[in-house]
Amino acid sequence: MIKHCYIHIPFCKKICSYCDFCKLFYQEKMVNDYLIELEKEIKSIYQGEILETIYIGGGTPSCLSKKQLEKLFSILSILKKDNQIEYTIEGNIETTTKEKLLLYQKYGVNRLSFGIESIHSKNQAFLERDFSKEKTERIIQEARKIGFKNINLDVMYALPTENKKMLEEDIEYILSLTPEHISTYSLMIEPHTKLYIQNYHNISQDLDAEMYELIKEKLSQAGYNHYEISNFSKKGFESIHNLCYWKNKEYYGFGLGASSYRNSKRISNTRSWTNYQNGFWIKEEEKLVKKDIIEYEILLRLRTKEGINLITFKEKYQKNLQELYNYHLLKEKQYLIEEKNHLFIPEDKWYISNEIIVQLLGCERNE
Ligand code: SF4
């Protein structure tokens, strides 16, 4: 039974130079039309399950007007919510107001996620983002006063315009805001982005690794639990929604460009505005066989500190993991640790986790 739901709001008032997400420039009428179609999509697909998490992401959901946000929340009232639901909305500080925060609270949102990325004007100019310390602090304070007890802040690193000292200052600033959760992103310059066209390149892998280590060190010293490769939280504030992805659970994804995992199918929605508006929401579906599902399970769960619970794995797939993969060499090299019925990548090897996972999947035993 599906317990998780992602809603994509693809509108932004300013387009960032690195952006590779499904986004559109905000236009009032377009948003109104989008909400009509989103409602149709949800009504036609949602099966009435009680949801444990809803995540409104984007884009920049906070750039919708108050009236549009009211409409969005009234559409989402069709979704049945567990009493303990984790209900998140993403946004940026610039388009967030006290009135919008009150509206979120009125509709049961209990987790906020803001992209801060970097406090340095050089980095902000490079990313083509806006930042004001004064407004950031005011909005976080307002949110706390209103009663939000779970706030995530995003920090971005590995920018060609930054050095380790600047990153350290970014982390210190983020910590001074005492968020419950911190997500970190290493900048990847993707094809078709403005940065790519302008011929920027990713920083060296060595420097990227050093920056990653710096983040780990600073956030662990500050008492954050490094529970997933790029995510840190105070105890009890791990993102339940994101954990549903890493635990390979099924979820709904509604909206332009959204992805879903339901009925053992990985489904991608169209990124075409015209198709979406004409009711052709889905672009492609991939039906997974047991082997694919197991591979996803390994790939996703090994991103987390907890790793793979070997007992649950056996119950789910009727086979021990070691019957399917011969990974003793990876264990010998300490790339994988088996402890208390869990298999995981030790934290000091997370930077090379992709290589380790590829090696593990390559150790498949022939039946
Ligand atoms: S706010 Fe996010 S989605 Fe919008 S342009 Fe910037 S990176 Fe892309």
Residues whose N, C-alpha, C, O or C-beta is under 5 A from the ligand:
A	BS01	SF4	C12 K14 I15 C16 C19 F21 K23 G58 G59 T60
